[in-house]
């Protein structure tokens, strides 16, 4: 029972981090109706900045610089690339984000080389033990930070002028523009927010028990993609639900890998995609996504 509890808590913590990444996918999709495949490079950029600067300026200032730097990179991608092709087919824009991701990831992995960089977090390998259940402090910090950030975002999305503008742009860009909503500013803000969230996710994906930031860290964004699809690409609360489902599924599948050996190795990496496929067969728009109605 203690093993199950530890795996469940680990899954909730991991899922909350996946929810941060999935929320980045959703924010950009709602603002621009474009699936951002460059999200992995934003995550890697934020993590690299934190890892490079924490020795010189300290962890907390480095974290702020990493979040701000990833937000700037995201905004730069929107301003220099996406805005130049506004009005183009959304599939073309999605392909353009793949090109951006290749360029940024190639440069960042060149800088990283074969090194594994520590991010200098203050939690280290400390573990909280309650009865027979042990939980690393990093997992507790990940859950708390993700809950605060997602809660703050949802409140801002619901009650601020920026959130109202984004919701209006998501409902009908043409009508929103006629009502005075600056779509370029909404899109720029969405990319910046997604970059900042990715930097925070990069931190908690590379602290204990993982060794640190490495070239493969960006692949975590691919694990969070099923969370965004599963919850619904146009649903902010769906990103939270999808992240938790994917995190718990991956943790349990990995933890009980030996009992599920008949299904092959690497089940933990495959399980989130299997869950996504099952959900999409039942609800093609995702758990909380908006169903498209076609009048015939």
C-alpha positions as CSV (number, residue, x, y, z in Angstrom):
1,X,0.0,0.0,0.0
2,X,2.9,2.4,0.8
3,X,4.3,1.8,-2.7
4,X,0.9,2.6,-4.3
5,X,0.7,5.8,-2.2
6,X,4.2,6.9,-3.1
7,X,3.5,6.3,-6.8
8,X,0.2,8.1,-6.6
9,X,1.8,11.2,-4.9
10,X,4.7,11.1,-7.5
11,X,2.1,11.0,-10.3
12,X,0.2,13.9,-8.9
13,X,3.4,16.0,-8.6
14,X,4.5,15.0,-12.1
15,X,1.1,15.6,-13.4
16,X,1.0,19.1,-12.0
17,X,4.2,19.9,-13.9
18,X,2.8,18.4,-17.1
19,X,-0.3,20.6,-16.5
20,X,2.0,23.7,-16.6
21,X,3.4,22.6,-20.0
22,X,-0.1,21.6,-21.3
23,X,-1.4,24.9,-20.2
24,X,1.2,26.6,-22.4
25,X,-0.1,24.6,-25.4
26,X,-3.7,25.6,-24.6
27,X,-3.0,29.3,-24.1
28,X,-1.3,29.6,-27.5
29,X,-4.0,27.5,-29.2
30,X,-6.8,29.6,-27.7
31,X,-5.1,32.9,-28.7
32,X,-4.0,31.8,-32.2
33,X,-5.6,28.5,-33.0
34,X,-2.1,27.2,-33.7
35,X,-0.6,24.1,-32.2
36,X,2.8,25.2,-30.9
37,X,5.4,22.4,-31.6
38,X,8.2,24.8,-30.5
39,X,7.2,24.4,-26.9
40,X,10.0,21.9,-26.2
41,X,12.6,24.5,-27.1
42,X,11.0,27.1,-24.8
43,X,11.3,24.6,-21.9
44,X,14.9,23.9,-22.7
45,X,15.7,27.6,-23.0
46,X,14.3,28.4,-19.6
47,X,16.1,25.5,-18.0
48,X,19.4,26.4,-19.6
49,X,19.2,30.0,-18.4
50,X,18.6,28.8,-14.8
51,X,21.3,26.2,-14.9
52,X,23.9,28.7,-16.4
53,X,23.2,31.5,-14.0
54,X,22.5,30.0,-10.6
55,X,26.1,29.8,-9.5
56,X,26.8,33.5,-10.4
57,X,23.6,35.2,-9.1
58,X,21.9,32.6,-6.9
59,X,19.0,30.3,-7.5
60,X,16.0,32.6,-7.0
61,X,17.4,35.4,-9.2
62,X,18.4,32.8,-11.8
63,X,14.9,31.3,-11.7
64,X,13.4,34.8,-12.4
65,X,15.8,35.4,-15.2
66,X,15.0,31.9,-16.6
67,X,11.3,32.6,-16.5
68,X,11.7,36.0,-18.0
69,X,14.1,34.8,-20.6
70,X,11.8,32.0,-21.8
71,X,8.9,34.4,-21.9
72,X,11.1,36.8,-24.1
73,X,12.0,33.9,-26.4
74,X,8.4,32.9,-26.8
75,X,7.4,36.5,-27.5
76,X,10.2,36.8,-30.0
77,X,9.0,33.7,-31.9
78,X,5.5,35.2,-32.1
79,X,6.8,38.6,-33.2
80,X,9.5,37.5,-35.7
81,X,7.9,34.4,-37.1
82,X,4.2,33.9,-36.4
83,X,3.1,37.5,-36.8
84,X,4.7,37.6,-40.3
85,X,2.4,34.8,-41.5
86,X,-0.8,35.9,-39.8
87,X,-3.8,34.9,-41.9
88,X,-1.9,31.9,-43.3
89,X,-3.5,28.4,-42.9
90,X,-3.1,27.2,-39.3
91,X,-1.5,23.9,-40.5
92,X,1.2,25.9,-42.2
93,X,1.9,27.9,-39.0
94,X,2.1,24.7,-37.0
95,X,4.7,23.4,-39.4
96,X,6.6,26.7,-39.0
97,X,6.7,26.1,-35.2
98,X,8.4,22.7,-35.9
99,X,11.1,24.6,-37.9
100,X,11.5,27.1,-35.0
101,X,11.8,24.2,-32.5
102,X,14.5,22.5,-34.6
103,X,16.6,25.7,-34.8
104,X,16.3,26.6,-31.1
105,X,16.8,23.0,-29.9
106,X,19.8,22.5,-32.1
107,X,21.5,25.6,-30.7
108,X,20.7,24.7,-27.1
109,X,21.8,21.1,-27.4
110,X,25.0,22.3,-29.0
111,X,25.7,24.4,-26.0
112,X,24.7,21.6,-23.6
113,X,26.8,19.0,-25.4
114,X,26.9,15.8,-23.2
115,X,26.8,17.7,-19.9
116,X,24.1,17.3,-17.3
117,X,23.6,20.6,-15.6
118,X,22.3,21.1,-12.0
119,X,19.8,23.9,-11.5
120,X,21.0,24.7,-7.9
121,X,17.5,24.2,-6.3
122,X,17.4,24.7,-2.5
123,X,15.5,21.4,-1.9
124,X,18.3,19.0,-2.8
125,X,17.6,15.4,-2.1
126,X,15.6,16.0,1.1
127,X,12.7,13.6,1.7
128,X,9.6,13.9,3.9
129,X,8.6,10.6,5.5
130,X,5.1,10.1,6.9
131,X,4.6,6.6,8.2
132,X,5.8,4.3,5.5
133,X,5.4,6.9,2.7
134,X,8.4,9.0,1.6
135,X,8.0,12.0,-0.6
136,X,10.9,14.2,-1.9
137,X,10.7,17.9,-1.0
138,X,11.1,18.6,-4.7
139,X,7.8,16.9,-5.5
140,X,6.0,18.8,-2.8
141,X,7.4,22.1,-4.1
142,X,6.4,21.1,-7.7
143,X,2.8,20.6,-6.7
144,X,2.6,23.8,-4.6
145,X,4.2,25.9,-7.3
146,X,2.1,24.4,-10.1
147,X,-1.1,24.9,-8.1
148,X,-0.3,28.5,-7.3
149,X,0.6,29.3,-10.9
150,X,-2.3,27.5,-12.5
151,X,-4.7,29.1,-9.9
152,X,-3.3,32.6,-10.6
153,X,-3.6,32.0,-14.4
154,X,-7.2,30.9,-14.2
155,X,-8.1,33.9,-12.0
156,X,-6.4,36.2,-14.5
157,X,-8.0,34.5,-17.4
158,X,-11.4,34.9,-15.8
159,X,-11.2,38.4,-14.3
160,X,-8.5,40.5,-16.0
161,X,-8.8,42.5,-19.2
162,X,-6.1,40.4,-20.8
163,X,-8.1,37.2,-20.0
164,X,-11.3,38.8,-21.4
165,X,-9.5,39.8,-24.6
166,X,-8.1,36.2,-24.9
167,X,-11.5,34.6,-24.5
168,X,-13.0,37.0,-27.0
169,X,-10.2,36.3,-29.5
170,X,-10.8,32.6,-29.0
171,X,-14.5,32.8,-29.6
172,X,-14.4,35.0,-32.7
173,X,-11.1,36.8,-33.8
174,X,-12.9,38.9,-36.4
175,X,-15.6,40.2,-33.9
176,X,-13.0,40.7,-31.2
177,X,-10.9,42.9,-33.6
178,X,-13.9,44.9,-34.5
179,X,-14.6,45.5,-30.8
180,X,-11.1,46.9,-30.3
181,X,-9.2,43.8,-29.1
182,X,-5.6,43.9,-30.3
183,X,-5.1,40.4,-31.5
184,X,-1.4,40.9,-31.9
185,X,-1.0,41.9,-28.3
186,X,-3.1,38.9,-27.2
187,X,-1.0,36.5,-29.2
188,X,2.2,38.1,-27.9
189,X,1.1,37.7,-24.3
190,X,0.0,34.1,-24.9
191,X,3.5,33.1,-26.2
192,X,5.2,35.0,-23.4
193,X,3.0,33.2,-20.7
194,X,3.6,29.9,-22.3
195,X,7.4,30.4,-22.2
196,X,7.3,31.4,-18.6
197,X,5.3,28.4,-17.6
198,X,7.7,26.1,-19.6
199,X,10.7,27.5,-17.7
200,X,9.0,26.7,-14.3
201,X,8.2,23.2,-15.6
202,X,11.8,22.8,-16.7
203,X,13.0,23.4,-13.2
204,X,10.8,20.7,-11.6
205,X,11.6,18.2,-14.4
206,X,15.3,18.4,-13.7
207,X,15.6,18.4,-9.9
208,X,15.8,15.4,-7.6
209,X,15.4,12.5,-8.3
210,X,16.5,13.3,-11.9
211,X,20.2,14.1,-12.4
212,X,19.7,17.6,-14.0
213,X,19.2,19.4,-17.3
214,X,20.3,17.5,-20.3
215,X,19.6,17.3,-24.0
216,X,16.7,14.9,-23.6
217,X,14.9,17.2,-21.1
218,X,13.0,18.8,-24.0
219,X,11.3,15.5,-24.7
220,X,9.1,16.1,-21.6
221,X,7.1,18.5,-23.7
222,X,6.1,15.6,-25.9
223,X,4.8,13.8,-22.8
224,X,2.7,16.8,-21.9
225,X,1.2,17.0,-25.4
226,X,-1.1,14.1,-24.7
227,X,-2.3,15.9,-21.6
228,X,-3.3,19.0,-23.6
229,X,-5.0,16.8,-26.3
230,X,-6.7,14.6,-23.6
231,X,-8.1,17.5,-21.7
232,X,-9.1,19.5,-24.8
233,X,-6.8,21.9,-26.7
234,X,-9.2,24.8,-26.1
235,X,-9.8,24.2,-22.4
236,X,-7.6,25.7,-19.7
237,X,-9.1,23.5,-17.0
238,X,-8.8,20.5,-19.3
239,X,-5.0,21.1,-19.3
240,X,-5.0,20.6,-15.5
241,X,-7.2,17.5,-15.7
242,X,-5.1,16.0,-18.6
243,X,-1.8,16.7,-16.8
244,X,-2.9,14.9,-13.7
245,X,-4.2,11.9,-15.6
246,X,-1.1,11.6,-17.7
247,X,1.2,12.1,-14.6
248,X,-0.6,9.5,-12.5
249,X,-0.8,7.0,-15.5
250,X,2.9,7.3,-16.2
251,X,3.9,7.0,-12.6
252,X,1.8,3.9,-11.9
253,X,2.7,2.2,-15.2
254,X,6.4,2.8,-14.5
255,X,6.2,1.7,-10.9
256,X,4.4,-1.5,-11.7
257,X,6.4,-2.2,-14.8
258,X,7.7,-5.6,-13.4
259,X,4.1,-6.8,-12.9
260,X,3.2,-5.8,-16.4
261,X,6.2,-7.3,-18.1
262,X,4.0,-9.2,-20.5
263,X,3.1,-5.8,-22.1
264,X,6.7,-5.1,-23.0
265,X,9.3,-2.6,-21.8
266,X,8.9,1.2,-21.6
267,X,5.2,1.0,-20.7
268,X,5.5,4.1,-18.6
269,X,6.4,6.2,-21.7
270,X,3.7,4.6,-23.8
271,X,0.8,4.6,-21.3
272,X,-0.1,8.4,-21.6
273,X,-0.5,8.0,-25.4
274,X,-2.7,4.9,-24.9
275,X,-4.9,6.8,-22.5
276,X,-5.1,9.7,-24.9
277,X,-6.2,7.4,-27.7
278,X,-8.9,5.8,-25.6
279,X,-10.3,9.1,-24.5
280,X,-10.3,10.5,-28.1
281,X,-12.2,7.5,-29.3
282,X,-14.9,8.3,-26.8
283,X,-14.6,12.1,-26.9
284,X,-12.8,13.4,-30.0
285,X,-12.7,17.0,-28.6
286,X,-11.1,15.8,-25.3
287,X,-12.5,15.6,-21.8
288,X,-13.4,19.3,-21.5
289,X,-12.8,20.5,-25.1
290,X,-15.5,22.3,-27.1
291,X,-17.4,20.0,-29.5
292,X,-17.6,21.4,-33.0
293,X,-21.2,21.5,-34.3
294,X,-21.7,21.3,-38.0
295,X,-25.1,22.2,-39.5
296,X,-26.1,20.2,-42.5
